[in-house]
Amino acid sequence: MKLFTRVFQIVHLSVSLSIIEENYLTLRLEDYGNWCTQKDIIHMEKRGNMKNG
């Protein structure tokens, strides 16, 4: 029973972290879109740098 609880905690933690990370990335991309011009974003996408940050 103890092992199950531990596994559950680890899974819960990693799920929470991935949700936080996803929200953070979404916020960052929105900020980026606010101050970047459309031309710069298109240029970045062509170079494939959007995913790499």
PyMOL Python script that loads the backbone (N, CA, C, O; Angstrom):
from pymol import cmd

cmd.read_pdbstr("""\
ATOM      1  N   MET A   1       0.832  -1.210   0.000  1.00  0.00           N
ATOM      2  CA  MET A   1       0.000   0.000   0.000  1.00  0.00           C
ATOM      3  C   MET A   1       0.866   1.260   0.000  1.00  0.00           C
ATOM      4  O   MET A   1       0.540   2.254  -0.648  1.00  0.00           O
ATOM      5  N   LYS A   2       1.975   1.199   0.739  1.00  0.00           N
ATOM      6  CA  LYS A   2       2.873   2.340   0.810  1.00  0.00           C
ATOM      7  C   LYS A   2       3.484   2.645  -0.564  1.00  0.00           C
ATOM      8  O   LYS A   2       3.611   3.802  -0.965  1.00  0.00           O
ATOM      9  N   LEU A   3       3.853   1.581  -1.262  1.00  0.00           N
ATOM     10  CA  LEU A   3       4.443   1.719  -2.593  1.00  0.00           C
ATOM     11  C   LEU A   3       3.464   2.395  -3.547  1.00  0.00           C
ATOM     12  O   LEU A   3       3.840   3.285  -4.309  1.00  0.00           O
ATOM     13  N   PHE A   4       2.218   1.969  -3.496  1.00  0.00           N
ATOM     14  CA  PHE A   4       1.188   2.556  -4.360  1.00  0.00           C
ATOM     15  C   PHE A   4       1.058   4.053  -4.105  1.00  0.00           C
ATOM     16  O   PHE A   4       0.967   4.847  -5.042  1.00  0.00           O
ATOM     17  N   THR A   5       1.052   4.431  -2.828  1.00  0.00           N
ATOM     18  CA  THR A   5       0.940   5.840  -2.460  1.00  0.00           C
ATOM     19  C   THR A   5       2.114   6.632  -3.026  1.00  0.00           C
ATOM     20  O   THR A   5       1.938   7.730  -3.555  1.00  0.00           O
ATOM     21  N   ARG A   6       3.312   6.064  -2.910  1.00  0.00           N
ATOM     22  CA  ARG A   6       4.523   6.722  -3.405  1.00  0.00           C
ATOM     23  C   ARG A   6       4.456   6.916  -4.918  1.00  0.00           C
ATOM     24  O   ARG A   6       4.755   7.994  -5.432  1.00  0.00           O
ATOM     25  N   VAL A   7       4.055   5.850  -5.625  1.00  0.00           N
ATOM     26  CA  VAL A   7       3.932   5.927  -7.082  1.00  0.00           C
ATOM     27  C   VAL A   7       2.903   6.989  -7.460  1.00  0.00           C
ATOM     28  O   VAL A   7       3.118   7.777  -8.380  1.00  0.00           O
ATOM     29  N   PHE A   8       1.793   6.999  -6.742  1.00  0.00           N
ATOM     30  CA  PHE A   8       0.750   7.981  -7.014  1.00  0.00           C
ATOM     31  C   PHE A   8       1.283   9.404  -6.835  1.00  0.00           C
ATOM     32  O   PHE A   8       1.008  10.281  -7.653  1.00  0.00           O
ATOM     33  N   GLN A   9       2.050   9.630  -5.759  1.00  0.00           N
ATOM     34  CA  GLN A   9       2.626  10.953  -5.508  1.00  0.00           C
ATOM     35  C   GLN A   9       3.547  11.385  -6.638  1.00  0.00           C
ATOM     36  O   GLN A   9       3.496  12.530  -7.087  1.00  0.00           O
ATOM     37  N   ILE A  10       4.388  10.467  -7.095  1.00  0.00           N
ATOM     38  CA  ILE A  10       5.332  10.780  -8.173  1.00  0.00           C
ATOM     39  C   ILE A  10       4.581  11.110  -9.457  1.00  0.00           C
ATOM     40  O   ILE A  10       4.891  12.092 -10.132  1.00  0.00           O
ATOM     41  N   VAL A  11       3.594  10.284  -9.789  1.00  0.00           N
ATOM     42  CA  VAL A  11       2.805  10.524 -11.002  1.00  0.00           C
ATOM     43  C   VAL A  11       2.076  11.851 -10.897  1.00  0.00           C
ATOM     44  O   VAL A  11       2.068  12.636 -11.846  1.00  0.00           O
ATOM     45  N   HIS A  12       1.467  12.105  -9.753  1.00  0.00           N
ATOM     46  CA  HIS A  12       0.738  13.346  -9.534  1.00  0.00           C
ATOM     47  C   HIS A  12       1.659  14.551  -9.681  1.00  0.00           C
ATOM     48  O   HIS A  12       1.293  15.552 -10.297  1.00  0.00           O
ATOM     49  N   LEU A  13       2.848  14.445  -9.115  1.00  0.00           N
ATOM     50  CA  LEU A  13       3.824  15.527  -9.186  1.00  0.00           C
ATOM     51  C   LEU A  13       4.240  15.801 -10.621  1.00  0.00           C
ATOM     52  O   LEU A  13       4.278  16.955 -11.046  1.00  0.00           O
ATOM     53  N   SER A  14       4.551  14.753 -11.369  1.00  0.00           N
ATOM     54  CA  SER A  14       4.996  14.951 -12.753  1.00  0.00           C
ATOM     55  C   SER A  14       3.873  15.503 -13.626  1.00  0.00           C
ATOM     56  O   SER A  14       4.122  16.306 -14.525  1.00  0.00           O
ATOM     57  N   VAL A  15       2.635  15.074 -13.362  1.00  0.00           N
ATOM     58  CA  VAL A  15       1.491  15.619 -14.105  1.00  0.00           C
ATOM     59  C   VAL A  15       1.325  17.098 -13.785  1.00  0.00           C
ATOM     60  O   VAL A  15       1.108  17.909 -14.685  1.00  0.00           O
ATOM     61  N   SER A  16       1.426  17.452 -12.509  1.00  0.00           N
ATOM     62  CA  SER A  16       1.316  18.849 -12.092  1.00  0.00           C
ATOM     63  C   SER A  16       2.397  19.688 -12.747  1.00  0.00           C
ATOM     64  O   SER A  16       2.124  20.783 -13.237  1.00  0.00           O
ATOM     65  N   LEU A  17       3.617  19.183 -12.757  1.00  0.00           N
ATOM     66  CA  LEU A  17       4.732  19.917 -13.352  1.00  0.00           C
ATOM     67  C   LEU A  17       4.532  20.124 -14.845  1.00  0.00           C
ATOM     68  O   LEU A  17       4.813  21.205 -15.363  1.00  0.00           O
ATOM     69  N   SER A  18       4.048  19.096 -15.546  1.00  0.00           N
ATOM     70  CA  SER A  18       3.865  19.243 -16.987  1.00  0.00           C
ATOM     71  C   SER A  18       2.744  20.237 -17.286  1.00  0.00           C
ATOM     72  O   SER A  18       2.810  20.960 -18.280  1.00  0.00           O
ATOM     73  N   ILE A  19       1.708  20.279 -16.431  1.00  0.00           N
ATOM     74  CA  ILE A  19       0.622  21.250 -16.607  1.00  0.00           C
ATOM     75  C   ILE A  19       1.160  22.664 -16.394  1.00  0.00           C
ATOM     76  O   ILE A  19       0.867  23.570 -17.174  1.00  0.00           O
ATOM     77  N   ILE A  20       1.948  22.846 -15.331  1.00  0.00           N
ATOM     78  CA  ILE A  20       2.542  24.159 -15.050  1.00  0.00           C
ATOM     79  C   ILE A  20       3.443  24.588 -16.203  1.00  0.00           C
ATOM     80  O   ILE A  20       3.393  25.735 -16.648  1.00  0.00           O
ATOM     81  N   GLU A  21       4.263  23.658 -16.680  1.00  0.00           N
ATOM     82  CA  GLU A  21       5.189  23.950 -17.769  1.00  0.00           C
ATOM     83  C   GLU A  21       4.422  24.364 -19.024  1.00  0.00           C
ATOM     84  O   GLU A  21       4.795  25.318 -19.706  1.00  0.00           O
ATOM     85  N   GLU A  22       3.340  23.629 -19.318  1.00  0.00           N
ATOM     86  CA  GLU A  22       2.536  23.924 -20.498  1.00  0.00           C
ATOM     87  C   GLU A  22       1.923  25.316 -20.394  1.00  0.00           C
ATOM     88  O   GLU A  22       1.948  26.088 -21.353  1.00  0.00           O
ATOM     89  N   ASN A  23       1.372  25.631 -19.221  1.00  0.00           N
ATOM     90  CA  ASN A  23       0.775  26.950 -19.016  1.00  0.00           C
ATOM     91  C   ASN A  23       1.822  28.045 -19.144  1.00  0.00           C
ATOM     92  O   ASN A  23       1.568  29.094 -19.737  1.00  0.00           O
ATOM     93  N   TYR A  24       3.006  27.794 -18.580  1.00  0.00           N
ATOM     94  CA  TYR A  24       4.094  28.765 -18.630  1.00  0.00           C
ATOM     95  C   TYR A  24       4.513  29.025 -20.071  1.00  0.00           C
ATOM     96  O   TYR A  24       4.699  30.172 -20.477  1.00  0.00           O
ATOM     97  N   LEU A  25       4.661  27.947 -20.838  1.00  0.00           N
ATOM     98  CA  LEU A  25       5.058  28.089 -22.245  1.00  0.00           C
ATOM     99  C   LEU A  25       3.994  28.848 -23.028  1.00  0.00           C
ATOM    100  O   LEU A  25       4.319  29.684 -23.872  1.00  0.00           O
ATOM    101  N   THR A  26       2.728  28.561 -22.753  1.00  0.00           N
ATOM    102  CA  THR A  26       1.638  29.255 -23.434  1.00  0.00           C
ATOM    103  C   THR A  26       1.690  30.746 -23.118  1.00  0.00           C
ATOM    104  O   THR A  26       1.535  31.582 -24.008  1.00  0.00           O
ATOM    105  N   LEU A  27       1.910  31.076 -21.842  1.00  0.00           N
ATOM    106  CA  LEU A  27       2.014  32.475 -21.442  1.00  0.00           C
ATOM    107  C   LEU A  27       3.190  33.158 -22.127  1.00  0.00           C
ATOM    108  O   LEU A  27       3.068  34.282 -22.613  1.00  0.00           O
ATOM    109  N   ARG A  28       4.317  32.481 -22.161  1.00  0.00           N
ATOM    110  CA  ARG A  28       5.508  33.044 -22.785  1.00  0.00           C
ATOM    111  C   ARG A  28       5.260  33.311 -24.271  1.00  0.00           C
ATOM    112  O   ARG A  28       5.652  34.354 -24.795  1.00  0.00           O
ATOM    113  N   LEU A  29       4.603  32.358 -24.948  1.00  0.00           N
ATOM    114  CA  LEU A  29       4.319  32.536 -26.370  1.00  0.00           C
ATOM    115  C   LEU A  29       3.365  33.699 -26.595  1.00  0.00           C
ATOM    116  O   LEU A  29       3.496  34.422 -27.583  1.00  0.00           O
ATOM    117  N   GLU A  30       2.403  33.891 -25.691  1.00  0.00           N
ATOM    118  CA  GLU A  30       1.478  35.014 -25.808  1.00  0.00           C
ATOM    119  C   GLU A  30       2.220  36.332 -25.625  1.00  0.00           C
ATOM    120  O   GLU A  30       1.999  37.284 -26.373  1.00  0.00           O
ATOM    121  N   ASP A  31       3.109  36.384 -24.617  1.00  0.00           N
ATOM    122  CA  ASP A  31       3.929  37.576 -24.401  1.00  0.00           C
ATOM    123  C   ASP A  31       4.764  37.864 -25.639  1.00  0.00           C
ATOM    124  O   ASP A  31       4.840  38.998 -26.111  1.00  0.00           O
ATOM    125  N   TYR A  32       5.383  36.817 -26.148  1.00  0.00           N
ATOM    126  CA  TYR A  32       6.239  36.918 -27.320  1.00  0.00           C
ATOM    127  C   TYR A  32       5.454  37.482 -28.501  1.00  0.00           C
ATOM    128  O   TYR A  32       5.935  38.353 -29.226  1.00  0.00           O
ATOM    129  N   GLY A  33       4.241  36.969 -28.679  1.00  0.00           N
ATOM    130  CA  GLY A  33       3.390  37.437 -29.770  1.00  0.00           C
ATOM    131  C   GLY A  33       2.974  38.886 -29.593  1.00  0.00           C
ATOM    132  O   GLY A  33       2.730  39.586 -30.576  1.00  0.00           O
ATOM    133  N   ASN A  34       2.890  39.345 -28.342  1.00  0.00           N
ATOM    134  CA  ASN A  34       2.480  40.717 -28.085  1.00  0.00           C
ATOM    135  C   ASN A  34       3.541  41.727 -28.490  1.00  0.00           C
ATOM    136  O   ASN A  34       3.216  42.772 -29.053  1.00  0.00           O
ATOM    137  N   TRP A  35       4.807  41.431 -28.210  1.00  0.00           N
ATOM    138  CA  TRP A  35       5.827  42.428 -28.533  1.00  0.00           C
ATOM    139  C   TRP A  35       6.595  42.167 -29.810  1.00  0.00           C
ATOM    140  O   TRP A  35       7.352  43.022 -30.270  1.00  0.00           O
ATOM    141  N   CYS A  36       6.401  40.971 -30.394  1.00  0.00           N
ATOM    142  CA  CYS A  36       7.085  40.659 -31.649  1.00  0.00           C
ATOM    143  C   CYS A  36       6.195  41.059 -32.822  1.00  0.00           C
ATOM    144  O   CYS A  36       4.968  40.999 -32.739  1.00  0.00           O
ATOM    145  N   THR A  37       6.834  41.465 -33.908  1.00  0.00           N
ATOM    146  CA  THR A  37       6.029  41.742 -35.095  1.00  0.00           C
ATOM    147  C   THR A  37       5.714  40.429 -35.790  1.00  0.00           C
ATOM    148  O   THR A  37       6.408  39.431 -35.596  1.00  0.00           O
ATOM    149  N   GLN A  38       4.676  40.435 -36.591  1.00  0.00           N
ATOM    150  CA  GLN A  38       4.255  39.237 -37.315  1.00  0.00           C
ATOM    151  C   GLN A  38       5.390  38.722 -38.201  1.00  0.00           C
ATOM    152  O   GLN A  38       5.599  37.515 -38.323  1.00  0.00           O
ATOM    153  N   LYS A  39       6.114  39.651 -38.812  1.00  0.00           N
ATOM    154  CA  LYS A  39       7.208  39.286 -39.711  1.00  0.00           C
ATOM    155  C   LYS A  39       8.286  38.490 -38.974  1.00  0.00           C
ATOM    156  O   LYS A  39       8.798  37.499 -39.494  1.00  0.00           O
ATOM    157  N   ASP A  40       8.626  38.931 -37.761  1.00  0.00           N
ATOM    158  CA  ASP A  40       9.644  38.238 -36.974  1.00  0.00           C
ATOM    159  C   ASP A  40       9.188  36.822 -36.631  1.00  0.00           C
ATOM    160  O   ASP A  40       9.979  35.881 -36.705  1.00  0.00           O
ATOM    161  N   ILE A  41       7.921  36.666 -36.256  1.00  0.00           N
ATOM    162  CA  ILE A  41       7.396  35.352 -35.885  1.00  0.00           C
ATOM    163  C   ILE A  41       7.452  34.414 -37.089  1.00  0.00           C
ATOM    164  O   ILE A  41       7.858  33.259 -36.957  1.00  0.00           O
ATOM    165  N   ILE A  42       7.051  34.901 -38.256  1.00  0.00           N
ATOM    166  CA  ILE A  42       7.089  34.076 -39.467  1.00  0.00           C
ATOM    167  C   ILE A  42       8.533  33.684 -39.765  1.00  0.00           C
ATOM    168  O   ILE A  42       8.809  32.540 -40.124  1.00  0.00           O
ATOM    169  N   HIS A  43       9.434  34.618 -39.617  1.00  0.00           N
ATOM    170  CA  HIS A  43      10.857  34.370 -39.850  1.00  0.00           C
ATOM    171  C   HIS A  43      11.384  33.294 -38.894  1.00  0.00           C
ATOM    172  O   HIS A  43      12.114  32.394 -39.308  1.00  0.00           O
ATOM    173  N   MET A  44      11.010  33.393 -37.623  1.00  0.00           N
ATOM    174  CA  MET A  44      11.431  32.420 -36.625  1.00  0.00           C
ATOM    175  C   MET A  44      10.884  31.033 -36.958  1.00  0.00           C
ATOM    176  O   MET A  44      11.598  30.037 -36.848  1.00  0.00           O
ATOM    177  N   GLU A  45       9.611  30.972 -37.365  1.00  0.00           N
ATOM    178  CA  GLU A  45       8.985  29.689 -37.685  1.00  0.00           C
ATOM    179  C   GLU A  45       9.680  29.035 -38.874  1.00  0.00           C
ATOM    180  O   GLU A  45       9.865  27.818 -38.900  1.00  0.00           O
ATOM    181  N   LYS A  46      10.065  29.847 -39.858  1.00  0.00           N
ATOM    182  CA  LYS A  46      10.754  29.307 -41.028  1.00  0.00           C
ATOM    183  C   LYS A  46      12.071  28.674 -40.629  1.00  0.00           C
ATOM    184  O   LYS A  46      12.469  27.654 -41.192  1.00  0.00           O
ATOM    185  N   ARG A  47      12.749  29.268 -39.665  1.00  0.00           N
ATOM    186  CA  ARG A  47      14.026  28.735 -39.199  1.00  0.00           C
ATOM    187  C   ARG A  47      13.825  27.582 -38.215  1.00  0.00           C
ATOM    188  O   ARG A  47      14.783  26.897 -37.855  1.00  0.00           O
ATOM    189  N   GLY A  48      12.581  27.369 -37.780  1.00  0.00           N
ATOM    190  CA  GLY A  48      12.266  26.254 -36.876  1.00  0.00           C
ATOM    191  C   GLY A  48      12.726  26.486 -35.455  1.00  0.00           C
ATOM    192  O   GLY A  48      13.022  25.535 -34.732  1.00  0.00           O
ATOM    193  N   ASN A  49      12.789  27.756 -35.043  1.00  0.00           N
ATOM    194  CA  ASN A  49      13.288  28.063 -33.700  1.00  0.00           C
ATOM    195  C   ASN A  49      12.186  28.186 -32.653  1.00  0.00           C
ATOM    196  O   ASN A  49      12.480  28.233 -31.458  1.00  0.00           O
ATOM    197  N   MET A  50      10.932  28.238 -33.075  1.00  0.00           N
ATOM    198  CA  MET A  50       9.839  28.422 -32.119  1.00  0.00           C
ATOM    199  C   MET A  50       9.795  27.272 -31.104  1.00  0.00           C
ATOM    200  O   MET A  50       9.589  27.510 -29.914  1.00  0.00           O
ATOM    201  N   LYS A  51       9.985  26.032 -31.565  1.00  0.00           N
ATOM    202  CA  LYS A  51       9.900  24.887 -30.660  1.00  0.00           C
ATOM    203  C   LYS A  51      11.104  24.825 -29.721  1.00  0.00           C
ATOM    204  O   LYS A  51      10.989  24.401 -28.571  1.00  0.00           O
ATOM    205  N   ASN A  52      12.251  25.251 -30.227  1.00  0.00           N
ATOM    206  CA  ASN A  52      13.469  25.187 -29.424  1.00  0.00           C
ATOM    207  C   ASN A  52      13.592  26.350 -28.450  1.00  0.00           C
ATOM    208  O   ASN A  52      14.489  26.367 -27.607  1.00  0.00           O
ATOM    209  N   GLY A  53      12.709  27.303 -28.560  1.00  0.00           N
ATOM    210  CA  GLY A  53      12.761  28.457 -27.686  1.00  0.00           C
ATOM    211  C   GLY A  53      13.726  29.474 -28.234  1.00  0.00           C
ATOM    212  O   GLY A  53      13.914  30.532 -27.634  1.00  0.00           O
TER     213      GLY A  53
END
""", "prot")
cmd.dss("prot")
cmd.show_as("cartoon", "prot")
cmd.util.cbc("prot")
cmd.orient("prot")
